[in-house]
Amino acid sequence: MVHSICQNVNLVNMIGVIVAFVATCLCMKYGKDKLPTDRGKEFAHDGQAAKGKPQGAGLYFVLVFIVSGLLFAQFDLQNVLYLLVIGLSMITGFLDDAATMPWGRVKKGLLDLVLAIMIAAIYIYYNGSSIKFRILGDYTLTVPYIVMGILIVAVVWCSINVTNCADGVDGLSGTLSIITMATIYELYKMDATEGNVGYFVVLFIVCLIAYLWFNATPSVLMMGDAGSRAMGMMIAVAVIRTGSLFAYAVVAIVLILDGGLGLLKVSLIKAFKIHILKNIRTPLHDQVRKNMGWSNTHCVFRFAIIQLIINIVYIYLIGLF
């Protein structure tokens, strides 16, 4: 009886994956003309090349992901709440994509903070405040709720913003995010907790793969903030659900360095008048393209290879202990 139920669940999940992929492809193909167009990025290398292309395609693949999750995953209120917040992050991003004037950093930062607090509240309510450490073995540390909340907010805010900043080369942020989420899925499997949580990760990966079919160089449309902010939120939720918050610093290190160094550089200048990395363009994908002569394809493949090597070594070392 139990075996039969499991088989039925697996069949439904498989159908969900196929439906999510096909639905995303159809949305991209037939809905791209209904999206707002890119305004061009004044200071980004090749920023004007994207001007006029449909952007905000994240609206489609995130909506497909959410609907597929609700239809084909087993009901779990905690996961439904996460889907709601991911949907909100997509909506705020899409409104920015469609706005005549781009939203300011303060407005977007405050919205990110509110969404991050919502994720922290949901996670702590359902899971408590224990953090796993995977260093030469598995260890668990229980911290005060306020500390756990601050750590979760930091991971969510960081993930949203570095993923958003890394979205400047066709296929780059999507490819890196797929590698990161696939690694997180492997962490679920190692803990034998892949179940419902892992299925949502797989659904998001599938929707991203369908999007990349249209976004690979040269792209015909872009995810915009609607996609990059929701994608960063999804990565954060996925890694937080493993209980290993600090694993984010490893499994998404290329995204963090690519998008995060620019945030750090600008923040230090504005807050403390401290100038660092004067001779390095940020995001790093602009540095390697403008100063090192990498093509867009080189950038995507080489950044992806670096992240793959790091994550493979990380998973291997965890398996040893």
Secondary structure by P-SEA (a helix, b strand, c coil): caaaaaaaaaaaaaaaaaaaaaaaaaaaacccccbbbbccccccccccccccccccaaaaaaaaaaaaaaccccccaaaaaaaaaaaaaaaaaaaaaaccccccaaaaaaaaaaaaaaaaaaaaacccbbbbbcccbbbbbbccaaaaaaaaaaaaaaaaaaaaaaccccaaaaaaaaaaaaaaaaaaaaaccccaaaaaaaaaaaaaaaaaaacccccccccccccaaaaaaaaaaaaaaacccccccccaaaaaaaccaaaaaaaaaaccccccccccccaaaaaaaacccccaaaaaaaaaaaaaaaaaaaaaaaaac
